[in-house]
Amino acid sequence: MSLMPKLSTILLLSASLFGATDAEVISFLKKGIGGNPNISNLQIDVNDKKNLTNVNGWQAYFVTIEADIKQGNEVRHINQNGTYFVNGSIIAPELVNLKTGERYNDIVAPDFKNAFYTTANRISGEVNATHKVAIFSDPLCPFCRRYVPEALSYMEKYPKTFAVYYYHLPLAGLHPAAVTLTKAAIVAEENGTKDAVLNLYKVDINANEKDEKKILSTFNKTFGTKIDSDDIRRPSVVKQFDFDQKVAQSMMVGGTPTVFFNGQKDSSKNKYKEIKVK
């Protein structure tokens, strides 16, 4: 369940912040969301903010919204990211360029943090390569299966030019099988399997498959490995899996593939093609 649509109406009708501080933005959002009697234990935090380029006076606020929501007789805990735009006395959940139709929600993101460029996530290129590329992907996402293998294969040819960092982001709600596949790939990476991420996109399985043994069997046939259920539950595998999810949340990544080029979100996903390589 998303809190954003209902909150959007409240914001557009009643926004009235004057020289807003972080505390005022949080207070305003809490009043809007917290007015729903089915929402409890509401926590809102500002993760980051940045000035919008070429949009004078506007700032993007990147927030995390955590709450318990009552739906019928059940209570669900949610943890969502949200982007809000603030300009003095105005706060809005969406900002659109009238001339281009471009949604700033889609193109604005926090700057990629240096701490997220880890050795475990670097899958090709030299650490001191000219350009750093971060890719968040689900191996069963149809667009990812077209885009990622091509992008990875190209950039790994130029290790001095591109350092590629990969973050496993299975979209469990859309592709349940991707969760097990991702963990198996992490095991393969830890075991030193060459091109583990690239070959992950060759696994042919129904994205809705939930039988863990069947998923692992298909993975092993593709990779020539013997990874089992105990392997994907190793503490080190769980730690890496959780780390990738936390990075995605911190960077406001909600869909795949998402690409950051030299620390900035690359909405085109193709900036690497613009670089002259030798």
Backbone as a ProteinNet text record, in pm:
[ID]
protein_1_A
[PRIMARY]
MSLMPKLSTILLLSASLFGATDAEVISFLKKGIGGNPNISNLQIDVNDKKNLTNVNGWQAYFVTIEADIKQGNEVRHINQNGTYFVNGSIIAPELVNLKTGERYNDIVAPDFKNAFYTTANRISGEVNATHKVAIFSDPLCPFCRRYVPEALSYMEKYPKTFAVYYYHLPLAGLHPAAVTLTKAAIVAEENGTKDAVLNLYKVDINANEKDEKKILSTFNKTFGTKIDSDDIRRPSVVKQFDFDQKVAQSMMVGGTPTVFFNGQKDSSKNKYKEIKVK
[TERTIARY]
85.1	0	87.6	52.6	129.2	53.9	125.9	65.4	64.9	135.5	159.5	34.6	-52.7	-165.9	-256.2	-290.2	-378.2	-311.5	-182.8	-110.5	-97	-85.6	-67.7	-180.2	-303.2	-418.3	-409.1	-372.3	-360.4	-257.1	-144.1	-36.8	-75.7	-137	-170.2	-276.9	-362.9	-471	-432.5	-336.4	-316.9	-172.5	-82.6	57.7	75.9	144.4	167.5	287.4	403.6	525.1	599	656.8	727.1	872.1	962.1	1102.6	1123.3	1073.5	1065.5	1200.9	1204.9	1319.2	1286.2	1387.5	1362.1	1251.9	1258.4	1160.9	1020.1	1008.3	875.4	820.4	908	863.6	814.1	890.5	850.7	719.1	706.2	583.6	463.4	482.5	373.6	329.5	426.7	394.7	327.2	372.8	312.6	166.7	137.6	-1.6	-89	-35	-112.2	-137.8	-33.2	-46.7	-110	-65.9	-111.8	-258.3	-323.9	-466.2	-552.1	-494.6	-566.5	-571.3	-691.5	-701.7	-648.2	-629.1	-577.9	-425.3	-360.1	-214.9	-163	-67	-9.3	142.4	209.7	356.2	426.1	380.1	433.7	569.4	665.6	798.9	841	880.6	925.2	1062.6	1154.8	1290.9	1333.6	1407.5	1467.9	1602.9	1617.6	1743.5	1846.3	1796.2	1885.4	1801.3	1866	1795.8	1896.5	1846.9	1937	1862.2	1934.2	1875.5	1852.8	1742.5	1714.5	1788.2	1856.2	1926.7	1827.2	1847.8	1764.1	1619.7	1591.1	1456.7	1478.9	1485.2	1526.4	1439.6	1505.3	1437.2	1381.4	1380.4	1320.1	1425.8	1386.1	1468.6	1391.7	1462.7	1402.2	1434.7	1332.1	1348.9	1327.1	1424.6	1414	1382.9	1267.2	1223.1	1190.5	1200.5	1156.8	1034.8	930.8	807.4	784	778.7	757.9	634.1	548.6	424.7	359.8	265.8	178.9	43.5	-12.6	-140	-240.2	-354.1	-460.2	-545.3	-557.6	-641.1	-732.4	-857.6	-950	-906	-883	-838.3	-687.1	-617.6	-473.5	-401.9	-281	-195.5	-66.9	-38.1	82.7	183.1	309	415.2	472.3	482.2	536.9	658.2	745.3	864.2	881.4	846.8	846	940.9	988.8	1063.1	969.1	997.5	918.2	1002.8	967	1035.1	933.6	966.8	880	961.6	894.1	961.2	915.6	1012.9	983.9	1042.6	962	1006.5	941.4	1010.9	958.1	826.5	716.4	585.3	510.5	576	510.1	576.7	496.1	545.7	455.8	516.3	439	497.7	413.3	461.7	511.2	489.9	529.7	563.1	665.4	703.6	727.7	660.8	666.2	708.5	799.3	841.1	733.6	667.2	556.3	600.6	725.1	771.2	809.1	870.2	919.3	833.5	749.1	669.7	749.3	873.5	961	921.8	906.6	876.5	1007.7	1023.9	1145.7	1153.5	1039.6	1040	1119.9	1119.6	1186.9	1335.8	1375.4	1514.4	1599.6	1536.6	1612.5	1633.9	1754.3	1787.7	1903.8	1923.9	2041.1	2169.7	2277.1	2407.5	2452.8	2509.9	2552.8	2666.1	2654.3	2751.9	2874.7	2992.7	3117.7	3123.4	3059.9	3063.1	2993.5	2909.9	2837.3	2918.5	3032.3	3117.8	3207.9	3156.3	3231.6	3301.7	3401.8	3473.7	3379.8	3289.8	3196.7	3101.1	3070.4	2975	3041.5	3173.7	3242.4	3259.3	3197.4	3201.5	3292.6	3334.5	3432.1	3496.8	3611.6	3682.5	3776.2	3868.6	3965	3905.9	3946.7	3891.3	3915.6	4023.5	4055.1	4016.7	3923.1	3877.4	3824.1	3823.9	3782.6	3637.9	3550.7	3407.6	3354.5	3268.7	3202.3	3056.3	3013	2875.7	2812.7	2700.5	2627.4	2496.4	2471.3	2351.3	2271.1	2142.6	2049.3	1959.2	1950.5	1877.4	1813.2	1703.8	1633.3	1656.6	1714.4	1749.5	1630.5	1509.3	1391.5	1306.3	1353.5	1287.3	1311.8	1206.3	1224.3	1318.4	1306.8	1394.1	1538	1555.3	1689.4	1755	1677.6	1734.1	1780.4	1723.4	1770.5	1887.8	1877	1973.8	2103.2	2091.9	2207.9	2317.3	2287.3	2396	2473.5	2402.9	2470	2559.7	2505.8	2582.3	2705.5	2687.2	2799.6	2905.7	2862.8	2958	3041	2976.8	3048.3	3149.8	3104.6	3192.2	3307.5	3288.9	3399.2	3516	3494.5	3603.4	3700.5	3656.1	3736.3	3755.2	3835.1	3849	3912.7	3989.6	4048.2	3949.5	3846.5	3747.2	3626.3	3578.4	3456.6	3480.3	3446.8	3436.2	3287.3	3242.6	3098.5	3065.5	2969.5	2922.2	2777.5	2751.3	2620.1	2550.5	2420.4	2340.5	2217.4	2207.7	2095.3	1967.2	1867.6	1741.6	1623.4	1600.9	1486.3	1355.2	1263.2	1132.2	1038.6	1039	971.2	822.8	757.9	615.7	582.9	675.9	655.3	718.7	836.2	912.5	962	875.8	915.2	1040.7	1056.3	1171.7	1303.6	1300	1423.5	1494.6	1421.7	1485.1	1582.1	1535.3	1622.3	1735.8	1705.7	1809.8	1919.7	1878.9	1974.5	2065.8	2008	2089.1	2183.6	2137.2	2224.4	2340.7	2313.5	2419	2521.7	2476.2	2569.3	2659.1	2599.5	2679.5	2784.6	2741.2	2834.3	2946.7	2913.2	3015.8	3115.9	3064.6	3151.9	3241.4	3188.9	3265.4	3363.8	3363.9	3460	3416.4	3287.4	3237.7	3256.7	3317.3	3343.9	3213.7	3198.9	3082.5	2950.2	2946.1	2825.2	2705.1	2725.6	2614.2	2569.7	2663.6	2629.3	2552.6	2597.4	2531	2396.5	2374.8	2246.6	2131.4	2158.6	2054.8	2026.7	2099.4	2075.3	1984.3	1956.7	1871	1728.5	1673.8	1540.1	1440.8	1362	1263.9	1145.3	1030.2	909.5	930.3	909.2	932	842	729.8	636.2	663.5	765.7	798.2	837	783.5	813	877.9	890.3	952	1104.1	1157.6	1300.4	1389.1	1355.5	1437.8	1437.1	1322.6	1313.2	1395.5	1388.5	1464.7	1613.9	1657.9	1800.1	1846	1760.2	1794.1	1817.3	1729.2	1743.5	1869.7	1896.3	2018.2	2141.5	2144.5	2260.8	2284	2176.8	2191.7	2254.6	2217.7	2272.5	2419	2452.8	2587	2682	2626.8	2712.2	2759.3	2673.1	2707.5	2620.2	2644.9	2566.9	2520.5	2470.6	2424.4	2291.8	2281.1	2158	2096.8	1989.5	1915.2	1999.4	2088.5	2175.1	2272	2319.4	2415.1	2355.8	2230.4	2172.2	2131	2147.3	2116.6	2243.2	2357.4	2481.7	2471.6	2525.9	2524.6	2584.5	2692.1	2757.7	2668.6	2590.8	2499.5	2384.1	2328.3	2218.5	2266.1	2388.1	2444.1	2457	2509.7	2525.1	2389.3	2297.5	2162.4	2098.5	2105.8	2045.8	2115.4	2246.6	2321.1	2271.9	2255.5	2209.9	2071.8	1984.2	1850.2	1856	1943.8	1956.5	2014.2	2109.1	2163.9	2054.6	1975.5	1866.1	1767.9	1736.4	1643.2	1702.9	1828.8	1895.2	1901.4	1916.8	1929.6	1794.4	1686.1	1550.4	1523.1	1581.9	1562	1435.8	1340.8	1215.3	1189.4	1263.7	1242.1	1373.9	1364.9	1486.9	1471.3	1584.4	1716.5	1724.4	1796.8	1829.7	1980.7	2027.1	2170.3	2217	2332	2398.7	2532.1	2559.4	2684.4	2763	2880.2	2962.9	2884	2803.5	2732.9	2599.8	2562.2	2436.1	2342.8	2215.7	2120.2	2119	2131.9	2132.8	1999.1	1904.9	1771.3	1775.4	1873.4	1884.4	1942.2	2017.4	2086.1	2195.2	2224.4	2317.6	2434	2461	2572.7	2705.3	2713	2838.6	2869.8	2766.4	2787.3	2843.8	2830.6	2878.6	3028.1	3086.9	3227.7	3317.7	3417.5	3513.9	3609.4	3618.2	3704.6	3816.6	3924.1	4040.2	4054.4
-120.4	0	123.9	220.1	343.9	456.5	537.4	653.1	774	767.6	886.2	946.5	870	932.4	1012.7	953	1023.1	1148.6	1138.8	1254.6	1362.7	1324.7	1421.7	1523.1	1476.7	1566	1666.1	1617.7	1706	1814.5	1775.3	1871	1977.9	1937.8	2032.4	2131.3	2089.2	2176.6	2268.8	2224.1	2300.4	2337.2	2322.1	2352.9	2499.4	2523.4	2662.2	2670.4	2635	2644.6	2772.1	2835	2961.1	2945.8	2944	2923.1	2793.7	2684.2	2557.5	2503.5	2453.3	2378.5	2229.9	2144.5	1999.9	1962.4	2019.8	1987.8	2027.3	2142.3	2187.2	2097.2	2052.3	1960.9	1830.6	1775.9	1651.2	1669	1780.1	1807.2	1817	1883.4	1899.6	1764	1681.3	1550.3	1461.3	1469.8	1389.1	1427	1556.9	1599.8	1546.5	1549.1	1501.8	1352.9	1276	1129.9	1081.8	1141.2	1095.9	1121.3	1201	1225.4	1104.6	1005.5	882.8	793.8	761.2	682.9	540.3	493.2	357.1	351.3	467.8	474.3	500.1	418.4	434.2	416.6	451.8	439.3	502.5	620	690	751.4	724.3	782.4	835.1	962.5	1023.6	1085.3	1053.4	1106.6	1165.3	1275.1	1332.4	1267	1191	1122.2	1214	1302	1388.1	1495.9	1596.1	1697.7	1762.4	1817.3	1882.8	1987.9	2089.9	2194.2	2139.9	2181.4	2137.4	2224.7	2161.1	2233.8	2295.8	2421.4	2493	2512.7	2492.1	2520.4	2606.2	2734.8	2828.6	2820.5	2804.5	2810.8	2679.1	2575.6	2448.2	2353.2	2283	2177.6	2046.8	1938.1	1805.4	1750.2	1706.1	1641	1491.5	1410.9	1266.3	1211.9	1154.5	1112.8	963.8	908.8	772.3	778.9	706.1	703.3	560.2	544.5	412.4	419.6	317.1	321	183.6	168.7	51.3	93.9	12.5	46.1	-65.3	-29.9	-126.7	-141.9	-266.6	-297.7	-412.6	-378.6	-479.4	-524	-654.6	-707.2	-723.5	-683.5	-699.7	-565.1	-572	-453.5	-482.3	-399.2	-415.2	-306.1	-345.8	-247.4	-210.8	-82.1	-39.2	51.7	49.5	135	186.9	312.9	370.7	488.7	509.2	630.4	728.5	855	955.8	1077.1	1144	1267.5	1379.7	1489	1606.4	1727.9	1824.9	1943.2	2065.5	2143.9	2258.4	2385.2	2490.9	2621.8	2726.9	2762.6	2863.9	2822.7	2877.9	2851.1	2738.6	2669.7	2565.6	2430.7	2326.4	2189.8	2106.2	2022.8	1945.2	1805.8	1705.5	1568.4	1537.1	1628.6	1604.8	1737.6	1736	1855.6	1813.9	1883.4	1846.2	1965.6	1943.7	2047.1	2059.5	2175.7	2194.4	2183.6	2221.9	2220.8	2080.6	2003	1871.4	1755.6	1783.4	1676.9	1588.7	1627.5	1547.8	1563	1449.5	1448.2	1451	1552	1559.8	1445.7	1387	1270.2	1155.8	1147.7	1038.3	1062.4	1188.4	1217.6	1267	1306.6	1360.3	1250.3	1239.6	1141.3	1195	1141.6	1183.8	1149.4	1220.2	1185.6	1051.8	968.3	835.4	849.4	782.1	796	709	764.6	691.6	561.6	559.8	439.9	321.4	348.1	240.2	173	232.4	170.5	68.2	-49.2	-148.9	-248.2	-314.2	-417.3	-529.7	-566.7	-676.8	-643.6	-516	-476.6	-445.7	-430.1	-401.8	-531.1	-538.1	-662.3	-653.1	-532.5	-518.2	-381.4	-368.5	-241.5	-223.1	-130.3	-99.8	-0.2	-10.4	75.6	223.1	254.1	392.7	426.5	352.9	380.2	523	577.1	716.2	739.6	643.2	659.5	546.3	583.2	484.2	471.1	347.8	319.9	224.5	263.5	179.5	135.3	5	-50.5	-129.3	-96.8	-171.8	-250.8	-381.6	-462.3	-586.1	-627	-751.4	-842.5	-962.2	-1047.7	-1099.5	-1085.7	-1131.8	-1016.5	-894.2	-776.9	-779.9	-778.3	-787.8	-682.1	-557.6	-452.2	-478.3	-523.9	-554.4	-663.1	-761.7	-874.6	-830.4	-720.8	-666	-570.8	-489.7	-381.2	-425.8	-495.1	-520.4	-602.9	-716.8	-793.9	-713.1	-634.6	-553	-448.5	-379.7	-274	-331.5	-442.8	-503.1	-554.2	-621.6	-677.5	-568.1	-454.6	-343.4	-282.4	-250.5	-177	-260.7	-392.8	-474.4	-482.2	-439.5	-436.1	-321.8	-224.6	-104.3	-82.3	-167	-162.3	-34.3	35.2	161.3	277.8	255.9	361.7	347.9	223.6	202.7	106.5	151.9	63.4	41.8	-81.5	-111.5	-175.8	-116.2	-165.7	-211.8	-333.5	-395	-419.4	-387.7	-403.1	-486.6	-601.7	-692.8	-631.4	-615.1	-557.5	-636.6	-758.3	-836	-770.7	-758.9	-700.3	-815	-848.9	-969.3	-972.2	-857	-852	-884	-853.8	-878.3	-1008.5	-1039.1	-1156	-1233.2	-1311.7	-1383.5	-1468.6	-1531.1	-1619.1	-1544.4	-1414	-1335.5	-1328.4	-1340.9	-1333.9	-1449.7	-1571.5	-1688.9	-1685.4	-1646.4	-1636.1	-1540.1	-1426.8	-1325	-1377.7	-1444.7	-1498.9	-1607.2	-1687.4	-1789.6	-1724.3	-1612.8	-1541.4	-1484.8	-1439.2	-1388.4	-1501.9	-1619.7	-1736.5	-1765.1	-1764.1	-1790.7	-1688.7	-1562.4	-1457	-1484.6	-1519.9	-1547.9	-1668.7	-1763.6	-1884.4	-1863.3	-1742.1	-1710.3	-1746.1	-1769.3	-1800.8	-1680.9	-1700.6	-1592.5	-1547.5	-1416.7	-1357.2	-1404.3	-1415.7	-1463.6	-1374.2	-1243.5	-1152.3	-1159.5	-1157	-1160.6	-1288.2	-1401.3	-1527.9	-1543.1	-1462.4	-1464.9	-1435.8	-1355.8	-1316.7	-1425.2	-1535.6	-1647.2	-1753.3	-1739.6	-1837.6	-1823.1	-1931.7	-1930.6	-1996.7	-1915.3	-1966.7	-1871.8	-1926.6	-1844.8	-1747.6	-1619.8	-1517.4	-1536.4	-1606.2	-1626.4	-1754.4	-1828.6	-1952.1	-1922.6	-2002.9	-1981.7	-2102.7	-2209.9	-2331.7	-2313	-2296.2	-2265.5	-2372.3	-2500.2	-2609.1	-2608.6	-2579.8	-2575.5	-2459.2	-2346.4	-2228.7	-2256.9	-2315.7	-2345.7	-2451.8	-2548.3	-2651.7	-2589.5	-2496.8	-2429.2	-2344	-2275.4	-2194.1	-2283	-2395.1	-2483.7	-2544.1	-2572.8	-2626.7	-2522.2	-2397.3	-2289.5	-2263.2	-2267.6	-2230.2	-2348.8	-2469.9	-2585.5	-2587.9	-2540.5	-2533.3	-2630.2	-2633.7	-2719.9	-2640.5	-2524.2	-2436.5	-2488.9	-2493.7	-2544.4	-2440.6	-2480.2	-2388.1	-2336.4	-2422.7	-2377.3	-2269.2	-2282	-2183.7	-2043.8	-2033.3	-1900.1	-1838.3	-1916.3	-1864.1	-1836.8	-1845.2	-1809.2	-1666.9	-1639.4	-1502.5	-1400.4	-1439.3	-1345.1	-1313.2	-1412	-1391	-1300.2	-1329.8	-1247.3	-1103.8	-1089.3	-955.1	-877.4	-941.9	-873.4	-839.5	-933.8	-911.2	-791.7	-788.1	-677.8	-545.4	-550.6	-428.7	-368.3	-451.3	-401.3	-337.8	-398.7	-342.1	-207.1	-197.4	-72.5	38.9	3.4	103.4	153.2	60.5	97.6	192.4	161.4	247.2	384.6	387.7	514.9	601.6	537.2	610.9	631.6	599.9	621.9	541.5	422.4	337.8	255.4	271.9	198.7	104.2	118.1	34	-9.1	-102.9	-154.5	-152.4	-137.1	-103	45.3	75.6	214.1	227.9	336.9	354.6	490.2	488.1	611.4	617.6	732.4	751.7	862.1	826.2	922.3	990.8	912.1	962.1	1026.1	1047.5	1112.5	1014	1021	931.2	954.3	846.3	852.5	800.2	891.6	851.2	787.5	826	768	626.6	598.9	470.9	444.8	543.2	522.5	621.4	689.1	783.8	714	588.5	516.2	510.4	515	509.2	639.7	748.5	877.4	896.3	804.6	818.6	762.1	841.7	794.5	697.3	578	476.8	443.6	391.5	355.2	203.7
0	0	0	-80.4	-86.9	-18.5	56.2	121.1	30.5	-82.1	-162.4	-228.4	-293.9	-362.8	-269.5	-152.9	-60.2	-7.2	23.7	75.9	-29.7	-155.3	-262.6	-263.2	-248.4	-248.8	-135.5	-17.4	98.3	72.6	17.6	-4.9	-105.1	-213.9	-318.8	-274.4	-183.2	-140.3	-25.6	56.9	179.7	212.2	118.3	146.4	184.1	295.8	335.9	429.6	377	456.5	420.4	519	494.3	533	431.4	459.7	534.7	479.3	550.9	594.9	716.2	767	755	779	775.8	874.6	993.9	1098	1054.6	985.6	940.6	831.2	741.3	636.1	697.1	791.6	857	931.5	1004.1	1078.5	985.9	871.4	775.6	719.9	683.3	628.2	732.7	855.9	961.9	984.5	975.8	992.9	880.5	758.7	645.1	648.9	679.2	680.4	810.5	921.6	1052.1	1078.8	993.8	1011.7	980	915.8	884.1	1008.3	1059.4	1183.2	1170	1047	1026.8	1026.9	1043.9	1043.2	1184.4	1226.6	1359.9	1351.7	1459.9	1469.5	1349.1	1313.2	1195.7	1226.2	1139	1150.3	1013.7	1008.3	882.9	904.7	814.9	825	690.8	696.1	575.7	556.4	448	419.9	354.2	268.8	192.7	125.9	69.1	-8.7	-102.7	-212.5	-306.3	-385.3	-427.4	-511	-651.4	-713.7	-849.2	-948.9	-1042.2	-1147.3	-1243.9	-1276.1	-1373.4	-1328.7	-1199.2	-1146.1	-1022.1	-1041.9	-938.6	-813	-699.2	-570.5	-520.2	-601.6	-561	-505.3	-399.5	-342.2	-343.3	-368.3	-357.7	-220	-148.9	-19.1	-38.6	5.3	-4.5	134.8	150.2	283.2	287.2	406.9	434.2	524.2	486.8	563.4	611.4	743	802.1	890.4	881.7	958.7	962.7	1055.5	1059.9	1005.3	915.2	853	877.5	930.1	955.1	830	783	667.4	706.2	734.8	785.6	923.3	938.9	1067.8	1074.5	968.8	963.7	977.8	1031.2	1040.6	964.1	866.1	784.9	817.7	820.3	839.7	703.9	675.2	546.9	569.6	472	473.8	331.7	308.8	174.3	163.3	42.1	10.3	-58.9	-42.7	-111.8	-145.1	-252.6	-291.1	-290.8	-223.8	-218.6	-258.6	-315.8	-367.6	-290.1	-242.5	-155.9	-216	-214.6	-260.5	-172	-63.5	27.4	89.2	37.3	95.1	23.6	-68.1	-146.9	-123.2	-103.8	-100.2	-189.9	-274.6	-370.8	-385	-408.6	-423.8	-564.1	-656.4	-795	-861.6	-947.2	-1021	-1165.6	-1258.5	-1399.7	-1483.1	-1576.9	-1671.2	-1778.5	-1785.1	-1879	-2025.1	-2053.6	-2192.4	-2240	-2151	-2192.5	-2142.2	-2041.3	-1981.9	-1886.9	-1862.7	-1777.8	-1631.3	-1560.6	-1417.3	-1339.9	-1255.7	-1176.9	-1076.7	-1040.8	-952.6	-1014.1	-1147.7	-1216.8	-1237.1	-1239.4	-1275.4	-1159.3	-1049.3	-936.1	-831.9	-783.6	-680.7	-598.2	-478.3	-400	-474.7	-443	-499.2	-440.8	-527.3	-483.2	-382.5	-270.3	-162.3	-186.8	-160.8	-182.2	-103.5	12.7	97.1	31.9	-68.3	-134.4	-245.4	-282.1	-383.2	-312.4	-288	-212.5	-305.6	-251.1	-326.6	-366.6	-276.2	-303.8	-417.7	-436.2	-540.4	-674.1	-674.8	-801.4	-879.1	-997.3	-1074.7	-1196.5	-1232.3	-1340.9	-1332.4	-1398.1	-1400.7	-1283	-1300.3	-1195.4	-1096.5	-972.5	-869	-899.4	-969.3	-1003.8	-1147.5	-1203.1	-1339.6	-1349.6	-1468.7	-1489.8	-1448.8	-1476.7	-1449.9	-1362.2	-1268.9	-1183.7	-1227.8	-1249.4	-1291.7	-1190.7	-1132.1	-1037.2	-1101.2	-1098.5	-1162	-1059.3	-1047.9	-964.8	-1058.7	-1035.5	-1133	-1071.9	-1135	-1105.4	-1226	-1206.8	-1320.3	-1400.5	-1347	-1419.8	-1472.2	-1451.5	-1509.4	-1660.9	-1743.3	-1889.1	-1946.2	-1900.2	-1950.3	-1906.9	-1781.8	-1732.3	-1816.4	-1857	-1933	-2071.3	-2120.1	-2247.7	-2226.1	-2123.2	-2103.6	-2035.3	-1922.9	-1838.4	-1906	-1967.8	-2030.8	-2134.5	-2213.4	-2314.8	-2249.9	-2148.5	-2081.8	-2011	-1940.1	-1868.2	-1964.1	-2070.2	-2166.6	-2232.3	-2259.1	-2322	-2225.7	-2104.8	-2012.7	-1960.3	-1948.7	-1897.4	-1996.1	-2119.8	-2218.3	-2190.1	-2108.4	-2085.7	-1934.8	-1871.3	-1725.2	-1670.9	-1752.1	-1705.7	-1718.7	-1797.7	-1821.4	-1729.7	-1710.1	-1631.6	-1514.6	-1395.6	-1279.8	-1258.2	-1272.1	-1264.8	-1130.3	-1061.9	-932.8	-949.8	-905.2	-927.5	-793.8	-788.5	-666.6	-699.3	-633.9	-656.1	-599.6	-684.2	-638.3	-695.2	-646.2	-694	-650.4	-743.8	-713.6	-677	-549.5	-502.6	-536.2	-532.7	-561.7	-705.7	-796.8	-939.4	-986.5	-931.9	-976.8	-854.8	-790	-667.9	-684.4	-800.6	-821.8	-816.5	-841.3	-847.3	-712.7	-604	-471.8	-452.7	-479.4	-465.6	-566.6	-690.5	-792.8	-750.6	-696.6	-653.3	-543.8	-445.6	-336	-386.5	-481.9	-540.6	-614.5	-681.6	-753	-655.3	-539.5	-438.8	-389.5	-369.4	-330.6	-437.5	-563.3	-674.1	-676.9	-653.6	-649.6	-537.5	-420.4	-306.9	-334.4	-412.2	-444	-558.9	-613.4	-718	-859	-879.3	-1013.1	-1104.7	-1217.1	-1311.8	-1378.4	-1393.9	-1460.4	-1399.7	-1267.5	-1200.4	-1229.5	-1226.5	-1251.2	-1396.4	-1487.5	-1629.7	-1664.9	-1612.6	-1643	-1572.6	-1470.1	-1400.3	-1496.1	-1597.8	-1692.5	-1797.2	-1788	-1879.1	-1816.8	-1688.1	-1620.5	-1672.2	-1721.4	-1781.4	-1686.4	-1617.9	-1523.1	-1515.7	-1483.6	-1467.6	-1351.6	-1376.8	-1274.2	-1152.7	-1169.3	-1058.5	-980	-1018.4	-947.4	-802.4	-708.6	-567.3	-501.6	-576.8	-524.1	-521.9	-402.8	-388.3	-450.1	-429.1	-482.3	-634.8	-692.2	-837.9	-893.5	-825.9	-870.1	-862.9	-751	-735.1	-835.4	-863.9	-961.9	-1099.3	-1136.1	-1265.7	-1268	-1157.1	-1146.9	-1163.1	-1092.1	-1095.3	-1233.7	-1305.3	-1440.5	-1532.5	-1511.7	-1594.2	-1561	-1432.2	-1386.7	-1371.8	-1366.8	-1340.2	-1196.5	-1105.1	-963	-882.9	-751.4	-662.4	-540.3	-565	-456.6	-401.1	-268.1	-206.2	-112.4	-45.5	41.1	156.7	208.8	318.8	271.3	149.1	95.6	89.9	42.9	26.1	160.3	268.6	402.4	483.3	418.3	486.1	539.4	657.5	711.2	614.3	544.8	453.3	333.9	289.4	175.9	217.3	334.1	385.9	407.2	458.2	482.6	352.3	246.9	118.2	57.2	65.4	11.8	82	213.5	289.8	259.9	241.9	210.2	79.5	-22.3	-152	-140.8	-60.4	-43.5	28.7	127.3	202.6	115.6	29.5	-62.4	-156.1	-208	-298	-228	-104	-30.6	-5.7	33.3	59.8	-65	-182.2	-307.3	-376.1	-306.7	-357.6	-485.4	-492.7	-610.4	-591.1	-684	-673.1	-787.8	-896.7	-1013.7	-1074.3	-1165.9	-1230.3	-1381.6	-1454	-1399.3	-1365.8	-1260.4	-1226.1	-1231.8	-1292.8	-1316	-1262.4	-1196.3	-1153.6	-1226.2	-1287.2	-1361.5	-1292.9	-1241.6	-1166.6	-1056	-987.4	-869.7	-894.1	-1022.1	-1054.5	-1125.2	-1092.9	-1156.4	-1307.4	-1382.1	-1528.2	-1579.9	-1602.2	-1647.2	-1785.3	-1867.4	-2001.2	-1996.2	-1890.6	-1870.2	-1973.8	-2054.7	-2165.5	-2169.4	-2058	-2058.6	-2086.6	-2052.4	-2076	-2226.9	-2309.4	-2454.1	-2508.7	-2431.2	-2476.8	-2451.4	-2375.5	-2339.6	-2448.7	-2486.3	-2585.7	-2517	-2571.8	-2515	-2610.9	-2557	-2638.5	-2645.3
[MASK]
++++++++++++++++++++++++++++++++++++++++++++++++++++++++++++++++++++++++++++++++++++++++++++++++++++++++++++++++++++++++++++++++++++++++++++++++++++++++++++++++++++++++++++++++++++++++++++++++++++++++++++++++++++++++++++++++++++++++++++++++++++++++++++++++++++++++++++++++++++++

